[in-house]
Amino acid sequence: MAADVDEFRHEVRAFIAAHGHPMRGEGLRVPRDADEERAIRAWLAALYGAGYLGGGWPTRWGGRPDHHPLLDLVVMEELILGDAYRPLDQVMLASHAVLTYGTEAQKADLLPKIRSGEHVWCQLFSEPDAGSDLASLRTRAEPDGDGWRVTGQKIWSTDAQWADRGTLLARTDGTVDRHAGITAFVIPMDLPGIEVRPMREITGHEEFCEVFLDEVRVGPEHVLGELHGGWGVVTAGLASERAFVGANAIQLERMFADLVALARAVRLPDGTAAITHQDVQATLADALVRVEEVTLIVRDTVERILDDDEHPSDGPVAKLAYSELNVALTETALELLASAASVDDEAAALAARWHHNFLWGRALTISGGASEIMRGLVGRQLLGLPRA
């Protein structure tokens, strides 16, 4: 298998290099204009067409008959290494949810459009008064004939400003336990009553959106899974998302290499490179140990997930370890920059990247479940601690 994986990795790497994939640019995760949007959709279609995305789907929907889950991880790693646009919601949650819970009619309608790049998806989960506590959501879907009228507000919806479809959670029964009575819907984002408002973040970009739903009419064909069974739909998808977020440990290795490069380029008041000083060397050594620790945690988690031997806490552990260390590395870089007397052109470019990473890094401690929620899951599921 190792030789096959190496061969596959080289194949994917060559494909990324040869196909002029759209670059996200520093800190850019949404298209800047219509031309870039078309390029991203074409890039997604090319990845699916080559079998690099959706390889684990059933063959009747375009999956590869010889697919192994490890190959999905290889593709994600190579997209990171190649600075290529990485589809998140399409691969991890939307397609997983449709394949697992969708009707045959929904699969026939939605899956080909994901593969062709015609449909980009977003998640309509978090709410202003709920955040990572999805079970406390207030968006409601009230019966209306054979369908429902949905009213509520969502927030932190990545890609909503250009998404074609959204996976929506709404409360359909307010008389039962808060984890019950929630239904998942697949909704076209151009339905009457939907308003999308991009939000400018501290990075200066507009990647997240708030979405308002005012009496949005949905029919039975929009229900994903069982009525009132939305909690199972979303938790199954988020488990996959957290595992892939944690699998971004390869990004930590790149960040450490950038940290070393920054230490070589930064000049201290005495004119020497920062990396020649013992305190900086000790800081880098500590950072390397932490990167290696988290990498081991994540790789062990990924192996158990691939072997279908994971514990419910594995995904939260990996996600928590990765996202928290990511923040710590950005803080170390900014402390290094604060001690600099001068920077050359190389250091200036690195500094711009680190400043962005510092501002963006906090978002990673929230996406896929906030760190506080992850700690609670680890405490209860792994350590057996009582709920506070």
LODO-326354 format. One record per residue: residue in three letters; z, x, y of N, C-alpha, C in turn. Coordinates in steps of 0.001 Angstrom, whole numbers, plus 524288, in hexadecimal, padded with zeros to 5 digits. Each point is the difference from the previous one (the first is absolute). Layout:
ALAZXYZXYZXY...
This chain:
MET80000803377FB4A800007FCC9804B6800008035B804EBALA802D2804747FFDB8005E8035F804977FAA1801D9801C8ALA7FCBA801987FC337FAC4801D6801587FCC77FB9680250ASP8008D7FB487FDD17FD1D7FB8980205801B27FEBC80595VAL8051B8005B800FE802017FEE4805387FE0280409803DEASP7FFFC804F47FE807FDFF8041B803757FA3D7FF1B80139GLU7FD0A7FE997FC0E7FA6B7FEF3800CF7FF437FB5A803A4PHE803277FBF47FF347FFB87FB5E803548017B80162805A0ARG803F280340800A9801B48018B8053E7FB95802D6802E4HIS7FD6B803947FD5C7FBAB802C9802767FB957FC4480165GLU7FF1A7FC347FC9C7FBE27FC24800F68013D7FCCC804E3VAL804E37FE2C8006D8018E7FCE7804857FFC480347804FBARG801D1804D67FFA980005803718048F7FA68800EA801F4ALA7FC69800D87FC617FA8F800D6801867FDA97FB128026DPHE801747FB7C7FDE77FE0D7FB0E80213801D37FF39805A5ILE805018011580100802217FF5C805417FD45803AB803CEALA7FF23804CF7FE4B7FD84803DA8036D7FA4F7FEA48011BALA7FD677FD7B7FC527FA5C7FF1E800767FE887FAF2802C7HIS8039B7FC54800607FE6E7FAD6801C4801687FEC7805A5GLY8017D803E3802F6800D67FF0E8058F803C47FB9A80110HIS804537FFFC7FD24803D67FBCB8008B802007FFA58059CPRO801527FB52801D18021A7FF778055180556802948005FMET800A18032F803F2805018029F800DA8039A7FC6680301ARG804F0800107FE97803B57FCC8802DC8012D8025780555GLY7FF798050480088801808026D804EC805E28008680041GLU801E48032E8039580597800DE80067802D47FAF68017BGLY802F57FE0F7FC50803287FB66801177FD0C7FAE180002LEU7FB087FFFF7FE917FCEE7FB2D800357FFA07FD9A7FA9BARG801A97FB2F7FF787FFE37FD617FAF27FD207FAD08002EVAL7FDC57FEB9804757FCC27FB588007F7FAF58018E802C8PRO7FBB57FD367FF147FB0D801758028C800497FF58805E2ARG7FD7480391802C28001A7FFE3805B07FBD37FC7080245ASP7FBD57FF0E7FD0D7FBD37FCAA801FB7FD037FDC27FB5CALA7FC0A7FCD3801387FD097FD547FBE77FD1D803D87FC7BASP7FDF5804408023B7FD3C803DB7FCDC803AC8028A7FC09GLU804B180157801BE803B78026D7FC62801CC7FC1A7FBDBGLU800857FB19801738016D7FC0A7FC237FBCE7FF957FBCAARG7FB0E7FFF1801997FBC37FFC07FC288000B804CD7FC82ALA80120804888024880022804D07FCEE8046E7FFD67FBFFILE804787FDF58018D8046C7FFA87FC627FEC47FC407FB91ARG7FDB17FB87801457FEA67FC477FBE17FC078025D7FC37ALA7FC3D802E4802147FC2C802927FC9A8029D804217FC9ATRP803D2802B880230802D6803FA7FD0B8031B7FD877FB8ELEU8027F7FB8D80109802D57FD417FBE07FC457FE4A7FBADALA7FB7E7FDF18018C7FC317FE4C7FC207FE21804967FCB5ALA7FF538048A802787FE42804A17FD1F80426801C17FC14LEU804ED7FFE28018780434801977FC788006A7FC507FB5ATYR7FF867FAEE8010D8001A7FC437FBAB7FB268009C7FC98GLY7FB81800C18028A7FB2C8007E7FD067FFF8804AA7FC5EALA8029D8043A801AB80049804AC7FCBE804497FF9B7FBDDGLY8031E7FBE0800348042A7FF527FC2A80503802D180156TYR8006980217804C4804B7802CF80182804497FC56801DDLEU7FE747FB8B80217803B07FBCF8010E7FEE57FB997FC26GLY804147FD3C7FE817FF527FBA77FC5E7FEC6801AD7FA7FGLY800DD805097FEB97FED9801C87FAB7803537FD647FBE0GLY804BA7FE63801768037D7FD817FC487FF447FA297FF85TRP7FC587FDCA802F07FEED7FA717FF7D7FD8F7FEDF7FAACPRO800667FB2F7FE1E7FD197FE937FB457FA3380128800AFTHR7FD7E8019C7FBE27FA82801938006A7FC837FB8B801EEARG8017D7FB307FEDA7FCC67FB91801C07FFEF7FF96805ECTRP803E080266802918002E7FFF6805B67FEB38054B80253GLY7FDDA803807FCC57FE25804FB8020E80352804B07FEA3GLY804147FF577FCC3803488045E7FE827FD4F803AE7FC38ARG80243804AE7FF607FDCD803F17FC7E802607FF6C7FA96PRO7FCE07FFF67FBE28021F7FF4D7FAB5803718048D7FE45ASP7FF36804A280248803018049A7FE6D804478014D803F4HIS801807FC2E8031F803A28011480448805848010D7FE04HIS802A1803C3802B6805898010C7FF1E802B77FF9C8054APRO804AD7FDAE80038802A77FF618050E800AF805118030DLEU800528046A7FD44800A0804F9802B07FB6B8011D803ABLEU7FB677FDEC7FEA47FB64800F48033B8007C7FD6D8055DASP802D47FB9780050800EB7FD908051680317803A08038DLEU803D9802977FDC180326803AC802FF7FCAA80491801DDVAL7FC87801ED7FCA87FC878044B801747FC9D7FE6F804A7VAL7FDDB7FB437FFD77FCBA7FE338044C803127FFE280516MET804C07FDE47FFDE803277FFC1804BB80144805748020FGLU80133803987FC75801288055B801A97FB4A8028A80296GLU7FB707FF377FDC27FB4D8026B802277FE6F7FD8380537LEU800F87FAF98009E7FEF97FD8D80509803A28023B8042CILE804D98011F7FE84803A980273803A77FE258057C80157LEU7FEB98030C7FC057FE5C8056B800DC7FAEB800498031EGLY7FCAE7FC197FF5E7FB067FFFB802C4800367FD4980540ASP804B67FE70801BB800967FD36804F87FC677FB4080041ALA7FF5E7FD657FBA07FC827FB827FFBB802FC7FAEF800EBTYR7FD247FC0A80192802597FAD7800AB801EC7FE167FAB3ARG804EC7FE6A7FFE0802517FE267FB14801287FA2D80060PRO7FD857FCDD7FCBA8013B7FA657FFFB805467FF257FD67LEU803687FD3480298805377FF277FDDE8008D7FA817FDCCASP7FFB67FC0F80361800FC7FAB47FE3C7FC067FE337FBF1GLN7FAFE801A8800997FC077FE3E7FC5280145801E27FA81VAL80189804F67FF8E800D0802557FADB805357FE627FDB9MET804168003A803308053E7FF937FDDB8020F7FA7B7FF93LEU7FEDA7FCC1803A8802667FAD67FFCE7FC147FB987FF59ALA7FBFF7FFDC8033C7FC6A7FB8F7FFD47FD417FF8E7FABCSER7FD868043F7FE567FD217FFB07FB11803B87FF3C7FB70HIS804978029980030803DB7FF557FBCE801B47FA4B7FFA8ALA8010E7FDA48047A801CD7FA9A800087FBCE7FC4D7FE01VAL7FB2A800D1801C37FBC57FC8D7FE507FEFE800997FA27LEU7FFE2804D27FE207FF0C800E67FA6A8045D7FDC27FC9FTHR804DC80056801DF804747FE5D7FCDD8010F7FA2C80064TYR7FF627FDD1804A5801A67FA9E800E77FB927FC5980185GLY7FB6C802148012C7FBC67FCA7801D27FD947FCBE7FBAETHR7FDC47FB98801817FD027FCCB7FC597FAC7802A77FEFBGLU7FD377FE297FC2A7FAD8802357FEE87FC5C7FF33804A7ALA8007B7FB92802967FCBA7FF038049180155803C380469GLN8050780109800C780191803B0804147FE21805817FEC1LYS800758019D7FB1F7FE27805337FE837FA2580084800E6ALA7FD137FC117FE657FA5380033800927FE648001E805B6ASP8030A7FD7D8035A7FEB27FFD08058E801CA804E1802E0LEU804C8801D67FEEA80279803FB8033C7FF11805997FE38LEU80010800F47FAF07FFAB805687FE227FAD3802A780170PRO7FB827FD6E7FF3D7FB188029C8018F7FFD98014B805D4LYS8027F7FCD68033B7FFED800F5805A0803A98046E80188ILE8040A800EB7FCE180337804A2800D37FCD3804D77FEA3ARG7FD437FFCB7FBAB7FD00804827FE377FB8080151803AFSER7FDCA7FC1E802757FB7D800EF8036B801948019E80580GLY8050E7FFC98013B801C3801228054B7FF687FB68803AAGLU7FE257FB8E7FDFA7FF677FB63803538054C7FDFF801D6HIS803EB8006D7FC978052F7FE1680152803E48047780093VAL80269800478047B8049D80337800E1804A57FC4380027TRP8046C801BC7FDD48048B7FC957FF858048F801F08034BCYS8037B7FC5880142804F08016080272804597FCF27FD52GLN804D78018E80112804907FD5B7FDDB802BA7FCF680451LEU801077FB1F7FF07802D47FCAA803AD805537FED47FD98PHE80361803EB8002A8051A7FFBD7FD72804747FFFE803FASER800D2804848028980486800B3803647FFEF7FC398049BGLU804B37FEA8801C6800977FC7C8046D803E980243803E7PRO7FFC77FE45804E68037D80232803F7805C07FFA97FE9FASP801A57FBD07FD64805887FF567FEB48012C801277FA49ALA7FC288023A7FD3E800D1801177FA727FF68805C07FEB9GLY7FBDB8027C802197FF2F8058A7FEEF7FF21800F87FA3ASER802EF803C07FDDC7FF6A801547FA7E802A07FC0A7FC6AASP803187FC80802338028C7FBEE7FCDB7FC527FB5D7FF90LEU7FC0C800A07FCB47FBE77FC077FFA6802157FAB57FE64ALA80441800047FD02801FB7FB057FE0C802037FC7780453SER800E18022F804AB801F17FCD0804537FB9B7FE1A80393LEU7FB26800557FE337FB937FE6C8034F800667FA408018EARG7FDD77FEDA8049C8005B7FABB802287FABA7FD3F80073THR7FBBE802DB7FF5D7FAE17FD77800287FFD37FBBF7FBD8ARG7FE6E7FB6E80182800387FB977FC5C7FA8A7FDBC7FF1EALA7FF487FDFF7FB4E7FB317FD437FE97801907FA747FE71GLU7FE947FC438033A8018D7FA9F7FF107FB747FCFA7FD93PRO801337FC9E7FC2F7FBD17FD137FD5B7FC9D7FCF1803D8ASP7FAEC800157FEF67FC327FD31803397FB8D7FE587FC74GLY800517FB3A7FDF57FC187FE4D7FC3980064803397FB0FASP7FB8D802407FE5E8001A803507FB59800FF805B280169GLY8012B80111804F48010080554801B1804EA800718033ETRP7FFF6803B2803AB804A98010B803207FE62801658059CARG803AF7FF6D803917FF86801D78055A803F680461800B5VAL7FE1D8049B801678035B804968005F8012E8012F805B2THR80510800A980127801B08015180542804108045D7FFB9GLY7FF4D803F780338803C5804448000D7FDCB804C5802B7GLN802CF804447FFA57FE69804E280280800F2804897FC4BLYS7FC498038B7FFB580074804C17FCE67FF9B804B6803A6ILE801FF8046C7FE247FFF3804B18033E7FF53804C77FC8CTRP7FE5A8045E802687FEFD804EF7FD4D7FB9B7FF6F7FC02SER7FC327FCA48012C7FBA57FF277FC597FBB58040180113THR7FFCF8040D7FCCD7FC158041B800957FA907FDD37FEE0ASP7FC3B801798033B7FA7D7FE9D7FF587FECC7FA488011DALA803CB7FCFC801DA7FEFC7FA67800D37FBB87FF1680400GLN7FF4D803A8803C27FC2B7FF2D8041D7FA61800687FE10TRP7FF308021B7FB497FAA7800287FDFC7FFB37FE2B7FA55ALA8044C7FDD07FE0C800187FE267FA987FD107FAD77FF71ASP7FDB27FF487FB737FD407FB2D7FEBF8036B7FC327FCF4ARG80392802197FCF38038F7FCD97FCE08058B8021D8009DGLY803C57FC7B7FF4E80574801998003A803027FD9F7FB80THR803CA802E37FE078039A7FDE77FC1F804CC7FE1C802F7LEU800D37FAF47FFFC8040A7FD8B8032E8046D7FDFC7FC97LEU804D5800EA801CA804927FD9C7FD97802127FBCE8039EALA800E97FB5F7FDD8802267FBB38030D803C57FCE17FC9BARG803DC7FDAC80286803D77FCE67FD277FDDE7FA837FF2FTHR7FFC67FE717FB157FE0C7FAD47FE99804457FC677FE0BASP804B2802267FF35804797FCCE7FE64804E58027080247GLY8025B7FD53803BD804A2802138028C8050C7FE3E7FD96THR7FFC97FD457FB8E804C07FDE77FD9A80206803577FB88VAL7FD3D804317FEAE801838032E7FB7D801C380563801D6ASP80185803587FC41801A080552801377FBD1802B18034CARG801BF803728038D7FC5A80240803CD7FBBF803427FD7AHIS800D7802147FB447FBE5802E17FD537FC177FC567FD53ALA8019A7FB2A7FF657FC797FC0C7FDDC7FDC07FCDD8048CGLY7FC937FC8D7FED57FDD67FCB6804167FC40802C78039EILE7FE3A804B37FE957FC31802F18031A7FAD4800117FD08THR7FBC67FEFA802BE7FADB7FFF27FD867FC7F8040C8029BALA7FCD88029E7FCD87FC28803BF802017FABC7FD35800B6PHE7FD8A801148045D7FADB7FDC28012C7FC328045F80147VAL7FB1B7FF477FE967FBB080345801DA7FD407FCEE80441ILE800068020A804CF7FDBE7FCF3804417FBD08031D802E0PRO7FBAA7FD7A801587FC32802718038480288800C180556MET7FF3B80493802538029A80131804E97FD6D7FD5C804AEASP7FBA17FD357FF177FD697FD4780452801077FA1F7FFE6LEU803DE7FE517FCEB8013B7FA707FFE6801FE7FE3380556PRO7FECB7FB318018E802137FDEA804F0805FC800187FFFAGLY80234801A880466805AD8002F8006A8024D8055A7FF25ILE7FCC8803E87FE7E801E9805527FF437FEBC80336804DEGLU803E6802838022E7FF4A803798047C802478055D7FEA5VAL7FCE48040480092801968055C7FEDA8008E8030480516ARG804878027F800B4800F980316804B88017D805937FE6EPRO7FC7D803BE800C380162805777FEE680481801C580380MET80344803787FDE78046D8020E802E67FF49805E3800C6ARG800A1801BE804D37FF8E805938011D80522802A87FE9BGLU7FF9A803EE7FC8E804B2802BF7FE5680119804B580377ILE804428029D7FEE68018D804828030F7FC0F804757FF7ETHR7FCCB7FFF07FBCC7FBEF803F27FF557FB6E7FF2C803B9GLY7FFA97FB678025E7FB9E7FEAB8035F7FBC67FCF07FD35HIS8006F7FF7D7FAD27FC1C7FD217FCF6801D67FA6C7FEFBGLU7FC717FCC97FE1C8012C7FA917FEB97FEA97FF0C7FA48GLU80383801857FC887FF187FF797FA668027D7FB197FDCAPHE804567FE5A8024D802C07FB5E7FE317FEB47FB5E8037DCYS800C67FB697FDCC7FEF27FB3E802F7804527FC087FF14GLU800867FC74803BA803037FB477FF037FC047FB9A7FF5FVAL801287FC767FC707FC5D7FBD57FEAB802D47FAD080091PHE7FDAC7FC7C803028023F7FAD8800E17FCD07FBFB7FCF5LEU802B97FC887FD527FD7D7FBE87FCEE801E47FAC38020EASP7FC687FCEC8020B801587FB0C8026A7FD207FB9C7FD32GLU802D17FD637FC737FDBF7FBA77FD167FAEB801A07FD43VAL8001F804637FD637FB60801F97FD3E7FF507FD047FAE6ARG7FB9B7FD997FF547FF037FCC57FB5E7FE138035B7FB83VAL802E47FFE17FB9D7FE62802BC7FB447FFCF7FC0B7FB8FGLY7FC86801007FC527FF5B7FC757FBA38021F8023B7FAF0PRO7FFC27FD1B7FBCB801F1801E17FAF77FD14804D37FE17GLU7FB23800A6801C17FCFC804937FE5E8020E8050A8026AHIS8036E7FF88803E58022D804998028B80521801CF7FD8BVAL802387FCF27FC8B804EB8017E7FD797FEFC8046C7FC2BLEU803348040F8004F7FF83804767FC76804A67FFF47FC4EGLY7FEF27FF357FB038043A7FF8B7FC308021E7FA747FFDDGLU804CD7FF7A7FE2B802657FAE67FF83802397FE2380537LEU7FFE57FAEE800CF802967FDC780483805D1801497FFBBHIS8022D801D28043D8056F801D38006A800E7805217FD0BGLY7FBE6802797FE1A800A0804D67FD017FE70804DA80304GLY8000E7FFBB805327FE29804598033380350804E77FFAFTRP8050B7FF5F7FECC80362804A07FFC37FE2D803BE7FBC3GLY7FE6B7FDF07FB8D7FE08803537FBCF7FAF1802AC80177VAL7FCA17FD4C802E77FB0580247801AF800F0804B58037BVAL803667FF68803DF800B98042C803D5803128048D7FDC5THR803FC7FF027FCD380316804597FDEE7FCDA8034B7FC37ALA7FC867FD907FCFB7FCAE803087FC797FC658038D80317GLY7FDDE7FDFC8044A7FC858032580332802D08044D802E9LEU8049E7FED980235802E2803E3802F8801E2804747FC88ALA8012B7FED97FB0B80188804357FC737FB9D803F57FF80SER7FB247FE107FFAF7FB7F803847FFC07FF6D8030480510GLU800B87FD53804787FF76802938050D803FF8045A8009BARG804E67FF017FE918040E803EA8009F7FEDF804C27FCA1ALA7FDF87FF107FB4A7FECC804687FC957FBDA803758026FPHE7FBF37FD9F802687FBE58032A80257801C68029380506VAL803797FD61802F880232802938049880302804D87FE4EGLY803067FF737FBE0802E1804807FDFD7FC6D804397FDEDALA7FB897FE5A7FDC87FC52803D87FDE67FD7E8033E80444ASN800E67FEA6804E07FDFE8032080453802F780518800A0ALA8030C801827FC0D802E7804ED800507FC678049980118ILE7FB167FF877FE707FC578043E801297FF8B800C7805E3GLN800D97FBC8802F67FFEC80073805AC804898035F801E8LEU804677FFCC7FD4380470803478017C7FEA3805C67FF6CGLU7FD198015C7FBF87FE68805767FF417FC70801BD80476ARG7FC917FC8A801AD7FC9C8014C8046D803338008E804FDMET803D27FCA18009D8034C8004B804A38030C8051E80020PHE801E4801B07FB7A802E0804F27FFEC7FC648048780170ALA7FB397FFE57FE037FC438041C801687FF047FFFD805E4ASP7FF9E7FB62802587FF517FF9E805AD804D2801FC802E2LEU804927FF277FDAF804D6801D58026E80024805F780019VAL7FE5C8026E7FBBD7FFBA805B27FFD17FBFB80204803EBALA7FB827FD65800437FBFB80196803C2802027FF9580599LEU803027FBF380110802407FF5C80533803CC8046B80139ALA80338801697FC30803C18043D800D07FD4780539800F1ARG7FB72800AC7FDBE7FD03804DD800E37FD8E8000680573ALA7FE887FB65801F17FD247FFB5804EE803947FFBF804C6VAL8049E7FDD47FF5E8038F7FF5F804718025D8053F80185ARG800198010C8051780260804C78020E805257FEB8802A6LEU80417802E97FE95805297FF4480243800738030F80520PRO804327FF53802F780083802A7805107FF6F805EE7FFBDASP8015F8026E7FB977FF75805B57FF9C7FA7D801A97FE87GLY7FC647FC307FF8E7FA89801327FEEE7FE95800577FA4BTHR803CC7FF867FC8A7FEE6800697FA657FED27FAAD7FDB4ALA7FD498001D7FB8E7FEDF7FB1E7FD428050C7FDBC7FDD2ALA800897FAE48004B804D47FD797FE4080135801387FA52ILE7FBEE8009B7FCD1800D8800B67FA6A802A0805347FEB8THR8001C803AB803AB8027A805107FEF9805EC7FFC780092HIS8021D7FBC5801FC805A17FF9D800ED802CA7FDA57FB47GLN80490802157FEE6802D77FE787FB4C801787FA3A80003ASP801937FDEB8047C8017E7FA7E8002B7FB657FC787FEA7VAL7FB698015D801F67FB527FCE37FED47FE948008B7FA3DGLN8006C804C27FDF77FEE0800CF7FA74803B27FCD27FC92ALA805017FFD880182803C57FCEE7FD007FEBB7FA3180042THR7FE4C7FE38804A17FE877FA82800927FB437FEAD7FCADLEU7FC2A803827FFEE7FB587FF247FCC5801628000D7FA30ALA8037D8037B7FE7C80198800407FA81802AC7FAF27FE63ASP8035D7FDF3803788029B7FB0D7FED97FC0F7FB927FF9BALA7FC257FFFB8037F7FBF67FBF37FFD87FCD8800517FAF7LEU7FEBD804CD7FE527FCFF800A37FB2B803037FDF47FB4EVAL80515801257FFD3803357FE157FBA37FFF37FA0E7FFEBARG800867FD96804868000C7FA4C800367FABB7FDB67FE71VAL7FBBF8028C801B67FACF7FE247FE6F7FF5C8004D7FA1DGLU801A98044F7FDAF7FF80800967FA548036F7FC0F7FD1DGLU804AD7FEFC8020E803677FC1B7FD8D7FD797FAA080000VAL7FE0B7FE66804837FDA57FACD800677FB027FFAF7FCBDTHR7FCFF8043D7FFF27FB3F8000C7FCD18014B7FF2F7FA3ELEU8041E802837FE23801A27FF477FA93801AC7FA607FEFBILE802F67FDC9803AA801B57FA977FF677FB567FC597FFAAVAL7FC52800C1803907FB7E7FC898003E7FC938009E7FB2BARG7FF10804DD7FE717FC9F800D47FB668027B7FDD17FB12ASP8052A800917FF7F802A77FDB87FB7E7FF867FA148001CTHR800947FDBF8049D7FF7B7FA598008A7FA857FE397FE91VAL7FC1C802C0802117FA957FE8A7FEEE7FED1800617FA2AGLU801DC804227FD787FF0D800997FA65802537FB757FCF0ARG804B07FE5C801868026B7FBAC7FD237FD317FADC80110ILE7FE197FF59804D07FD017FB4C8012D7FAF37FFE87FCD8LEU7FD6C804847FFC17FB198004B7FD0B800EA7FF3B7FA2EASP80492801A87FE178014C7FF597FA77802567FAA97FED7ASP8002D7FC9E80404802407FAC87FF6B805AC8004C7FE32ASP802DD803D18021480569800CE7FE778038080055804D0GLU7FE557FD6280438802F580090804D8804B67FC6480026HIS803D080199803218049A7FCD3801267FEE17FD1580514PRO802367FB50800CF7FEF87FD24804E48013780312804F0SER8037C803DD7FF9B8016D802FE804A47FC5E804A3800FCASP7FC728012D7FC707FCC1804AE800917FCB17FFE6804F1GLY7FD547FB98800E87FCC37FFA1804A880323800A4804FFPRO8046B7FD25800A08033F800BC804AA801FF80591800ACVAL8017E802A47FBB6801E980566800687FBB88038980225ALA7FB517FF997FDCE7FBAE80357801B77FE777FED98059ALYS7FFB17FB06801567FE7E7FE818054580404801E0803F4LEU804F67FF557FEBC8043580196803867FFFA805EB800C1ALA7FF83802E87FBBD80016805B7800547FB7F8020B80346TYR7FB587FDDE7FF1F7FB64801D6802E3800647FEC1805D0SER8011E7FB20801487FFCC7FE618057280451802878033EGLU80499800BB7FDBD804418026D802F17FEFA805D8800DCLEU7FDE1802AD7FC187FEC980586800BA7FB89800AF803DCASN7FC5A7FC787FFF67FBC68002E803D0802308001E8058AVAL803BE7FCAD80122802747FFE680525802D38051E80114ALA802DA802077FC15802F5804DB800B97FC698049280154LEU7FB70800497FD8B7FC588043F801167FDE17FFA280595THR7FF017FB46801CC7FE177FF76805608043880199803E6GLU804DE7FED87FEC58044480196803778008A805ED80028THR7FF50802867FB7F8002F805B97FFD37FBAA8025980353ALA7FB4C7FDC87FFAE7FB99801FF803168010F7FF7A805D2LEU802357FB9B801AF8010D7FF4E8058F8045680397801EBGLU803D38011B7FCA980409803CE801797FD9080565800B9LEU7FC4A801577FCAC7FD4C804FD8006F7FCDB8004880511LEU7FD5C7FBC9801487FCF27FFDE804D1803858004B804D5ALA8049A7FDB47FF93803968001280473801EB8057D80138SER7FFF18036F7FC18801D58055C800D17FBAF803A4801CFALA7FB2E7FDFD800497FB82803528013B7FFB680143805C8ALA7FE8A804D2801217FEE3801968056A7FA427FF3680134SER7FCB0800767FC097FA637FF36800BB7FD897FE9D7FAD4VAL7FB777FD82800577FD027FEA57FB547FA5980160800FBASP7FD55801DD7FBEB7FA7180114800947FCF17FB0A7FEB4ASP7FAD4800767FFEE7FCC77FB617FF11801187FD987FAACGLU800BA803627FC0A8011C7FDF97FAC3805207FD097FFFDALA804048023980270805147FD6F8001D7FFC17FAF08031FALA7FCD17FFE2804257FF867FB3E803227FDC07FB8E7FCC1ALA7FC0E8013A7FCCF7FDB67FBFD7FCA0803F77FE267FBF8LEU802EC803B87FDCC8040F7FE8D7FC418043A7FCC8802A4ALA8016180174804C3804157FD2F802D47FE7C7FA53800E1ALA7FB107FF13801607FE347FAA5800DB800857FCCE7FB01ARG7FEB48026E7FB99800707FD4B7FAFC805AD7FED07FEB5TRP8036E803D98010C805867FF387FEBB8027A7FBE680387HIS7FE6F7FFDD804F5802257FC01803717FE7A7FA8D7FE1FHIS7FB197FF7C7FE5C7FE5A7FAF07FDED803087FEB77FB05ASN80068803C77FC74802BF7FF067FB18805AC7FE6D800F1PHE8026480269803F9805677FEAA801438006A7FA4A801A6LEU7FC637FE3E80342800227FA9C801D77FEA27FC287FBAATRP7FC48801907FCA67FE2C7FC7C7FBE4803A37FFEC7FB48GLY802CF8044F7FF1D80308800877FB38803E67FBAC7FF1CARG802427FDE580428803D67FBCC7FF507FD917FB347FD77ALA7FAF17FF25801057FD697FB777FDAE80005800517FA11LEU7FFA8804C17FDE97FFEE800A47FA528053B7FEA57FD8ETHR8043980044803138051B7FE7B7FDEC800B47FA1980003ILE7FC1A7FD2E80211800397FA4A800337FBF87FD8D7FC64SER7FB3080219800027FBCF7FDAD7FCE58015B8001E7FA33GLY7FEB17FBC47FD4E801317FFA37FA79805B97FEFF7FEEDGLY802FF7FED8804118059D7FF2E7FF6B803018041780306ALA803467FE5B803A0802EA803A58033D803B48034D7FCAFSER80154804A1801FF8036E8038F7FD1B805287FD607FEA2GLU801FF7FCBE80385804EE7FD517FEE67FF7C7FC647FB45ILE7FB827FD507FFB27FF037FC9C7FB857FF78803497FB05MET7FD37804758006D7FF548036D7FB7A8053F802077FE06ARG80374801788039C80526801EC7FE658030D7FBB77FD2CGLY7FF7A7FB33801EC802997FBAA7FD607FDF57FF2E7FA7BLEU7FAD1800597FF5A7FDB47FF5F7FACC801C9804557FC50VAL80000804D2801F8801B1804687FCC8805BB7FF557FE7FGLY803357FE78803C78058B7FF567FEE7801047FBEB7FBD9ARG7FD417FB9D8004D800F17FBCB7FC3C7FD49800F17FACBGLN7FB03801C58002E7FCEE800567FB3980102805087FCFDLEU8010480450802BB800BE804FF7FD5D805B98015F7FF57LEU803207FF2680418805798018D7FFE1803A67FB9F7FE6AGLY7FDF87FB487FFBE803457FB967FE578041F7FE77803EELEU7FF2680123804FE803CC7FEAD804007FFA57FA2680150PRO8046B7FDAC801807FFDA7FA79801727FD657FF3B8053FARG7FDE57FB62800DA7FDB87FEB180507804537FFD880412ALA7FF1E8026B8047A804128002F80415801227FA9680220
